[in-house]
Amino acid sequence: MSQQTKFLLNEDQMPKAWYNLQADFPQPLPAVLHPGTMQPVGPDDLAPLFPMSLIQQEVTTEREVEIPEPVRDVYRLWRPAPLYRAHGLEKALGTCAKIYYKYEGVSPAGSHKPNTAVPQAFFNKQAGVKRLVTETGAGQWGTSLAFAGAHYGLEVEVFQVRVSYDQKPYRRAMMETYGARCVASPSNETVYGRSVLAKHPDHRGSLGIAISEAVELAVQRDDTKYALGSVLNHVMLHQTIIGLESMQQMAMADTWPDVVVGCTGGGSNFAGMAFPFIGHGLRGGPKPRIVAVEPAACPSLTRGKYAYDFGDTAGMTPLTKMHTLGAQFTPPGFHAGGLRYHGMAPMVSHAKELGLLEAVAYDQVACFAAGVLFARAEGIVPAPEANHAVKGAIEEALRCKREGKAETILFNLSGHGHFDMASYQKYFAGELTDETYDEAELAMALSGLPSVPEPV
Ligand SMILES: *Cc1c(COP(=O)(O)O)cnc(C)c1O
């Protein structure tokens, strides 16, 4: 009897609404604070940055938010995304666990990020916006927003973190192919970028700095808004299409996960996969273990503080309560650029505080080894970020082997690594090392967290 490998949904089985975990949290999310007044921000405070439709999605506690039909039309270019049973990987590991993975690398940008880039561009276009400004780490988000901007005829300007700009020239070429303008950050194009370069002319950049530059530019013009590829509640919401489709596909496979695994940078692909399962559990369904995997070199969930902090380095964003390494922290230049962010999505952080998920951290060399094993067994070369999820799933499968348990493991393969082959080359040449962060810098960044009066 041949075993089924691929689980595909028809286009008409694609979800018609995103799922909002805010509806099922046993306690509400902590308020977002205005850094000047320390009072909760209102929609008007965010209006210079985002269209009102997205601000409403940021705060809504409705369980379902309809996916507009024109967005579903664009999603149909690559969705529903396939879910695979990893027979080859199971065999290579000799595990009795069943491993399934959802593959988000089938999008035009090669990752999950267009799931939110498309609706963000759609809602901005609807609001009459002409230009979007953003930041990008590895270039995945910039590429995704450039693709969505091209579809809706929006100008897109991208601040790319310097280290990735230098390491990944093809990502920039792809952004330019879609018509976006790409600038290395820190740059000379903003007051904040110039202030960083004045102190550190060779600064390797960080997402926090690039966000400050993008926000600075966005607030200068009425026809310009800012777009963020992770962290925010509306981004988590858009990504839930991953988990919602996966639930249908697990049912097709006639099983249900005991463990759900994802990698976390800002938290969006992980949330997209995990939140529908967490919500289902909170409403009385089965409760799989939920495991977030982060890089040991940027360990916000496992080593950070749960505290109010800025989303950017200059302190221009509102204050959100999240697991953070401190907005002044510059993570080392390891190769999973999409995971180099000092903070974590407030919704993921809140879920962790409520005990709804676990977090682990792995070093990059071990993650590349996992990615290579996966590529040889399954055929897909994962993005360096996704290697963390692969590593997490493999560790769970090996635990099952030791314990003689036939558990079902589901993980999200957030993207392919075709633009990251230089980092694989380095791995094969033995030149990849486990970057460690500067303990003193981390301690200093944490001691510099803004002080926020505790609510009574
Ligand atoms: C950006 C990116 C990530 C990390 O971002 P999250 O918001 O944590 O999902 C992970 N995997 C890939 C392929 C990415 O491009």
The ligand as an SDF file (V2000), in Angstrom:
LIG
                    3D

 15 15  0  0  0  0  0  0  0  0999 V2000
   10.8270   36.6590    7.5240 C   0  0  0  0  0  0  0  0  0  0  0  0
   10.9170   35.2170    7.5990 C   0  0  0  0  0  0  0  0  0  0  0  0
   10.8040   34.5450    8.8280 C   0  0  0  0  0  0  0  0  0  0  0  0
   10.6970   35.2510   10.1450 C   0  0  0  0  0  0  0  0  0  0  0  0
    9.6290   36.1300   10.2940 O   0  0  0  0  0  0  0  0  0  0  0  0
    8.3680   35.7790   11.1840 P   0  0  0  0  0  0  0  0  0  0  0  0
    7.5770   37.0270   11.2190 O   0  0  0  0  0  0  0  0  0  0  0  0
    8.8610   35.3610   12.5360 O   0  0  0  0  0  0  0  0  0  0  0  0
    7.6570   34.6870   10.4960 O   0  0  0  0  0  0  0  0  0  0  0  0
   10.8350   33.1630    8.8140 C   0  0  0  0  0  0  0  0  0  0  0  0
   10.9800   32.4650    7.6690 N   0  0  0  0  0  0  0  0  0  0  0  0
   11.0960   33.0730    6.4710 C   0  0  0  0  0  0  0  0  0  0  0  0
   11.2700   32.2380    5.2460 C   0  0  0  0  0  0  0  0  0  0  0  0
   11.0700   34.4680    6.3990 C   0  0  0  0  0  0  0  0  0  0  0  0
   11.1840   35.0650    5.2220 O   0  0  0  0  0  0  0  0  0  0  0  0
  1  2  1  0
  2  3  1  0
  2 14  2  0
  3  4  1  0
  3 10  2  0
  4  5  1  0
  5  6  1  0
  6  7  2  0
  6  8  1  0
  6  9  1  0
 10 11  1  0
 11 12  2  0
 12 13  1  0
 12 14  1  0
 14 15  1  0
M  END
$$$$
